[in-house]
Amino acid sequence: MLLNRRAVLMSAAALAGTVALPRGSRAASTLRVGYIPIIPMTQLYILSGEGWAKEAGLELTTTSFQSGPAMIQALASGTLDVAYVGIGPAMIARSKGVALKVVAANVIDQVALIGRGPLAEAVATAASPAAGFKAFRAAQGRPAKIATLPAGSVPDLVLRHWVTEVGKIAAEDIQIVGMGDEQVQQALLSGAVDGSSILEPTLTLVQSRLSDARIVAKAGAMFPKQPGAIVAATEAAIARDRAAIATLVKLHIRATAFAKSNPDKTAEHVTAAIGKGLIEPAVMRAALTSDATTFVDDPRAIVESTKRMQAFQQGLGQITDPVDVDNLFDFSFHDAAKAG
């Protein structure tokens, strides 16, 4: 994520198309994997970069997408078997009739609110976030403009939850602007927005580039134990090649442990997959070990928070037909992998 016309690492998320994750010769089982090229998909980069997929007899045909909502369309059309995507879009997909199951989790507490310039200063010196946003509007003559990803995405949901349920920010004091990943970073770095509800490595990168940027609300405070990226498999793929999905989940668990114990090597894999030429290795490593990067793999860790998130989505009108969250998850793959 260098300051070039592509912006920074989250900019890579805007580059839809196939990303060159390491692959070997054609394997016995092929899985078509869609993903958003961001840090919460780290396990995918590790299991590919370490060559584990090839060794296990898996050919992963990977395609990147700009956002979770965009991936829903591919899932609905049957062109993907597996999606590394946010839990919010996964629930929306299920509510629209896309037959999928969440088979593993990736991270929790991945989204934080970063502010810059006058907004960061106003919140830092106020008695409360609400008072800070109010003071900003009084001083600037306009509401604080906060960028995030499109409606239905996890960063958008987390922001709206914090605004209404935690920070109690008055509606007239904030303007939420949805945009693509690349645009979020460009807007932050150029000063076009006052802050952003976003995830790593943007949080670390922006602070490394802008002396007036700081975290306004930590990830865990915005939506406690917020569910983030997950691994979802279509029911069709599970029925067709259950063994392949089982192998992927097993490798995903192995990659989670690797990410926690090998930050330097993990940073290399993530940089090679999504940040080569766009972000400095030191910034990537810092982003991978920040408070907004908590790797998990057990889907049970996010069931209750997913129910809370769906209830919030319903309140926003994003889900008119709620899904059975318990039925959305399939623990059998994770259980079998841990038992084996």
C-alpha positions as CSV (number, residue, x, y, z in Angstrom):
1,M,0.0,0.0,0.0
2,L,2.2,2.8,-1.2
3,L,0.9,6.2,-2.0
4,N,0.4,5.7,-5.8
5,R,-2.6,5.9,-8.0
6,R,-3.8,2.6,-6.8
7,A,-3.8,3.9,-3.2
8,V,-3.0,1.5,-0.5
9,L,-3.4,-2.1,0.4
10,M,-7.2,-2.0,0.8
11,S,-7.0,-0.6,-2.7
12,A,-6.1,-4.1,-3.8
13,A,-9.5,-5.2,-2.7
14,A,-10.9,-3.1,-5.5
15,L,-9.0,-5.0,-8.2
16,A,-11.5,-7.7,-9.1
17,G,-10.1,-10.6,-10.9
18,T,-7.9,-13.5,-10.3
19,V,-5.0,-12.9,-7.9
20,A,-1.9,-15.0,-8.2
21,L,-1.9,-17.1,-5.1
22,P,0.7,-19.8,-5.3
23,R,-0.6,-23.0,-6.9
24,G,0.9,-26.2,-8.0
25,S,0.0,-28.7,-10.7
26,R,-3.6,-29.6,-11.1
27,A,-4.9,-31.5,-8.1
28,A,-7.5,-34.2,-7.7
29,S,-10.1,-31.9,-6.2
30,T,-10.8,-28.4,-7.4
31,L,-12.5,-25.7,-5.4
32,R,-13.5,-22.3,-6.9
33,V,-12.7,-19.8,-4.1
34,G,-13.8,-16.2,-4.0
35,Y,-12.2,-13.8,-1.6
36,I,-11.8,-10.1,-0.8
37,P,-8.0,-9.4,-0.8
38,I,-7.7,-8.0,2.7
39,I,-6.0,-9.1,5.9
40,P,-9.0,-11.0,7.4
41,M,-8.5,-13.6,4.7
42,T,-4.9,-14.3,5.9
43,Q,-5.5,-18.0,6.4
44,L,-6.1,-18.4,2.7
45,Y,-2.8,-16.7,1.8
46,I,-0.9,-18.9,4.3
47,L,-2.3,-22.3,3.2
48,S,-1.7,-21.3,-0.4
49,G,1.7,-19.7,0.1
50,E,3.0,-22.6,2.2
51,G,1.9,-25.0,-0.5
52,W,-0.3,-26.9,1.9
53,A,-3.3,-27.0,-0.5
54,K,-1.2,-28.6,-3.3
55,E,0.2,-31.1,-0.8
56,A,-3.3,-32.0,0.4
57,G,-4.5,-32.6,-3.2
58,L,-6.5,-29.4,-3.5
59,E,-6.5,-27.1,-6.5
60,L,-7.8,-23.7,-5.4
61,T,-9.0,-21.5,-8.3
62,T,-9.1,-18.1,-6.6
63,T,-10.9,-15.0,-7.7
64,S,-10.9,-11.7,-5.9
65,F,-13.9,-9.4,-5.5
66,Q,-14.2,-5.7,-4.5
67,S,-16.8,-6.4,-1.8
68,G,-18.9,-9.0,-0.1
69,P,-22.1,-7.9,-1.8
70,A,-20.4,-8.4,-5.1
71,M,-19.5,-11.9,-4.1
72,I,-23.1,-12.7,-3.2
73,Q,-23.9,-12.5,-6.9
74,A,-21.2,-15.0,-7.8
75,L,-22.4,-17.4,-5.1
76,A,-26.0,-17.1,-6.3
77,S,-25.0,-17.8,-9.9
78,G,-23.2,-21.0,-8.9
79,T,-19.7,-19.9,-10.1
80,L,-18.1,-20.2,-6.6
81,D,-17.8,-23.2,-4.3
82,V,-16.2,-21.3,-1.3
83,A,-16.3,-17.7,-0.2
84,Y,-13.9,-16.0,2.1
85,V,-16.3,-13.2,2.9
86,G,-17.8,-11.1,5.7
87,I,-20.5,-12.7,7.9
88,G,-22.9,-9.8,7.0
89,P,-22.9,-10.5,3.3
90,A,-23.1,-14.2,4.0
91,M,-26.3,-13.7,6.0
92,I,-27.8,-11.5,3.3
93,A,-26.9,-14.2,0.7
94,R,-28.6,-16.9,2.8
95,S,-31.7,-14.7,3.3
96,K,-31.9,-14.3,-0.4
97,G,-32.0,-18.1,-1.0
98,V,-28.3,-18.8,-1.6
99,A,-27.7,-22.2,-0.1
100,L,-24.5,-21.9,1.9
101,K,-23.0,-22.9,5.2
102,V,-20.4,-21.1,7.4
103,V,-17.8,-23.8,8.0
104,A,-15.0,-21.7,9.7
105,A,-14.4,-18.3,11.2
106,N,-11.4,-16.1,10.3
107,V,-11.2,-13.2,12.7
108,I,-13.2,-11.3,15.4
109,D,-13.1,-7.6,16.3
110,Q,-11.7,-6.6,13.0
111,V,-13.2,-3.1,12.4
112,A,-12.2,0.1,14.2
113,L,-13.0,3.7,13.7
114,I,-10.1,5.9,12.7
115,G,-10.3,9.7,12.6
116,R,-8.0,12.3,11.3
117,G,-7.4,16.0,11.7
118,P,-10.0,18.1,13.5
119,L,-12.3,15.1,14.1
120,A,-9.6,13.1,15.9
121,E,-8.7,16.1,18.0
122,A,-12.3,16.9,18.8
123,V,-13.1,13.4,20.0
124,A,-9.8,13.1,21.9
125,T,-10.5,16.3,23.9
126,A,-14.2,15.8,24.5
127,A,-15.9,14.1,27.4
128,S,-17.5,11.5,25.1
129,P,-17.5,10.6,21.5
130,A,-21.0,12.2,21.1
131,A,-19.7,15.4,22.5
132,G,-16.7,15.2,20.2
133,F,-18.8,14.8,17.1
134,K,-21.0,17.6,18.2
135,A,-18.0,19.9,18.8
136,F,-16.7,19.0,15.4
137,R,-19.9,20.1,13.7
138,A,-20.1,23.3,15.7
139,A,-16.5,24.2,14.7
140,Q,-16.6,23.1,11.1
141,G,-20.2,23.9,10.2
142,R,-20.9,20.5,8.9
143,P,-21.3,16.9,10.2
144,A,-18.2,14.6,10.3
145,K,-18.0,12.7,7.1
146,I,-17.2,9.0,7.8
147,A,-16.3,6.6,5.0
148,T,-16.9,2.9,5.1
149,L,-17.7,0.0,2.8
150,P,-21.1,-0.5,1.1
151,A,-24.3,-1.1,3.0
152,G,-24.5,-4.7,4.3
153,S,-20.8,-5.0,4.7
154,V,-19.4,-5.7,8.2
155,P,-17.5,-2.3,8.5
156,D,-20.8,-0.5,7.7
157,L,-22.8,-2.6,10.2
158,V,-20.2,-2.1,12.9
159,L,-20.1,1.6,12.3
160,R,-23.9,2.0,12.4
161,H,-24.1,-0.1,15.6
162,W,-21.5,2.1,17.3
163,V,-23.1,5.3,16.2
164,T,-26.6,4.3,17.5
165,E,-25.9,1.9,20.3
166,V,-22.5,2.8,21.8
167,G,-21.3,6.2,20.8
168,K,-24.9,7.7,20.8
169,I,-23.8,10.1,18.0
170,A,-26.6,12.5,17.0
171,A,-27.8,11.9,13.4
172,E,-27.1,15.5,12.5
173,D,-23.5,15.2,13.6
174,I,-22.4,12.4,11.3
175,Q,-22.6,11.6,7.6
176,I,-21.9,8.0,6.6
177,V,-20.5,7.5,3.1
178,G,-20.3,4.1,1.5
179,M,-17.7,3.5,-1.1
180,G,-15.3,0.9,-2.4
181,D,-12.1,-0.2,-0.7
182,E,-9.8,1.8,-2.9
183,Q,-11.9,4.9,-2.5
184,V,-11.9,4.6,1.3
185,Q,-8.2,4.8,1.5
186,Q,-7.8,7.5,-1.0
187,A,-10.5,9.6,0.8
188,L,-8.7,9.2,4.1
189,L,-5.3,10.0,2.8
190,S,-6.4,13.0,0.8
191,G,-8.6,14.4,3.5
192,A,-11.8,14.0,1.6
193,V,-13.3,12.4,4.7
194,D,-12.8,12.9,8.4
195,G,-12.6,9.3,9.4
196,S,-13.5,5.7,8.5
197,S,-14.9,2.6,9.9
198,I,-12.5,0.1,8.4
199,L,-10.1,-2.7,9.1
200,E,-6.4,-3.5,8.8
201,P,-4.1,-2.7,7.2
202,T,-5.7,0.6,6.5
203,L,-5.8,1.5,10.2
204,T,-2.1,1.0,10.6
205,L,-1.1,2.4,7.2
206,V,-3.0,5.6,7.6
207,Q,-1.5,6.2,11.1
208,S,1.9,5.6,9.7
209,R,1.4,8.2,7.0
210,L,-0.7,10.9,8.7
211,S,0.5,12.3,12.0
212,D,-3.0,13.6,12.8
213,A,-4.7,10.3,12.5
214,R,-5.7,8.1,15.5
215,I,-8.1,5.4,16.5
216,V,-11.3,7.1,17.7
217,A,-13.1,3.8,18.7
218,K,-11.4,0.5,19.1
219,A,-12.7,-2.6,17.4
220,G,-13.9,-4.4,20.5
221,A,-15.7,-1.3,21.7
222,M,-17.7,-0.7,18.5
223,F,-19.4,-4.1,18.5
224,P,-18.1,-6.4,21.2
225,K,-16.8,-9.7,19.7
226,Q,-17.9,-8.5,16.4
227,P,-18.0,-11.3,13.9
228,G,-15.9,-10.6,10.8
229,A,-14.7,-12.6,7.9
230,I,-15.7,-16.3,7.6
231,V,-15.3,-19.3,5.3
232,A,-18.6,-20.2,3.6
233,A,-19.2,-23.2,1.4
234,T,-22.1,-23.7,-0.9
235,E,-24.3,-26.7,-0.1
236,A,-23.8,-27.8,-3.6
237,A,-20.1,-28.0,-3.2
238,I,-20.4,-29.8,0.1
239,A,-22.7,-32.4,-1.5
240,R,-20.4,-32.8,-4.5
241,D,-17.0,-33.0,-2.7
242,R,-17.4,-33.0,1.1
243,A,-13.8,-34.3,1.5
244,A,-12.4,-31.2,-0.3
245,I,-14.3,-28.9,2.0
246,A,-13.1,-30.9,5.0
247,T,-9.5,-30.6,3.8
248,L,-9.8,-26.9,3.3
249,V,-11.1,-26.4,6.8
250,K,-8.4,-28.5,8.3
251,L,-5.8,-26.4,6.5
252,H,-7.6,-23.2,7.6
253,I,-7.2,-24.3,11.2
254,R,-3.5,-25.0,10.7
255,A,-3.1,-21.6,9.0
256,T,-4.7,-19.8,12.0
257,A,-2.2,-21.4,14.3
258,F,0.6,-20.4,11.9
259,A,-0.6,-16.8,11.8
260,K,-0.4,-16.5,15.5
261,S,3.0,-18.1,15.9
262,N,4.8,-16.8,12.8
263,P,4.0,-13.1,12.3
264,D,7.1,-12.4,10.1
265,K,6.4,-15.3,7.7
266,T,2.7,-14.5,7.7
267,A,3.5,-10.9,6.8
268,E,5.5,-12.2,3.8
269,H,2.6,-14.3,2.6
270,V,0.0,-11.6,3.0
271,T,2.3,-9.1,1.2
272,A,2.9,-11.5,-1.6
273,A,-0.7,-12.2,-2.1
274,I,-2.3,-8.8,-1.8
275,G,0.2,-6.1,-1.0
276,K,3.3,-6.6,-3.1
277,G,4.5,-3.2,-4.2
278,L,1.6,-1.5,-2.3
279,I,2.7,-1.7,1.4
280,E,5.9,-1.9,3.3
281,P,6.6,-5.2,5.1
282,A,7.0,-3.5,8.4
283,V,3.6,-1.9,8.1
284,M,2.0,-5.2,7.1
285,R,3.5,-6.9,10.1
286,A,2.3,-4.2,12.5
287,A,-1.2,-4.5,11.0
288,L,-1.2,-8.2,11.5
289,T,-0.4,-7.9,15.1
290,S,-2.6,-5.0,16.0
291,D,-5.7,-5.0,18.2
292,A,-7.9,-5.1,15.1
293,T,-6.5,-8.5,14.0
294,T,-7.6,-11.3,16.2
295,F,-7.5,-14.6,14.3
296,V,-9.9,-17.4,15.1
297,D,-11.1,-20.5,13.3
298,D,-13.9,-22.1,15.4
299,P,-17.2,-20.9,13.9
300,R,-18.8,-21.4,17.4
301,A,-16.9,-18.3,18.5
302,I,-19.1,-16.0,16.4
303,V,-22.6,-17.6,16.6
304,E,-24.0,-15.4,19.4
305,S,-22.5,-12.2,18.0
306,T,-23.8,-13.2,14.6
307,K,-27.3,-13.4,16.0
308,R,-26.8,-9.9,17.5
309,M,-25.6,-8.6,14.2
310,Q,-28.5,-10.1,12.3
311,A,-30.9,-8.5,14.8
312,F,-29.3,-5.2,14.1
313,Q,-29.4,-5.7,10.3
314,Q,-33.1,-6.4,10.6
315,G,-33.5,-3.1,12.5
316,L,-31.8,-1.4,9.6
317,G,-34.1,-3.1,7.1
318,Q,-31.2,-4.9,5.3
319,I,-32.7,-8.3,6.1
320,T,-36.4,-8.6,5.7
321,D,-36.5,-12.4,6.0
322,P,-34.1,-13.4,8.9
323,V,-32.1,-16.6,8.5
324,D,-31.9,-19.3,11.1
325,V,-28.4,-18.5,12.3
326,D,-28.0,-21.9,14.0
327,N,-28.7,-23.5,10.6
328,L,-26.4,-21.1,8.8
329,F,-23.4,-22.7,10.6
330,D,-22.0,-26.2,10.0
331,F,-19.7,-27.2,12.8
332,S,-19.0,-30.7,11.6
333,F,-16.0,-29.8,9.5
334,H,-14.3,-27.9,12.3
335,D,-15.2,-30.6,14.8
336,A,-13.8,-33.4,12.7
337,A,-10.6,-31.5,11.9
338,K,-9.9,-30.8,15.6
339,A,-10.8,-34.4,16.5
340,G,-8.5,-35.8,13.9
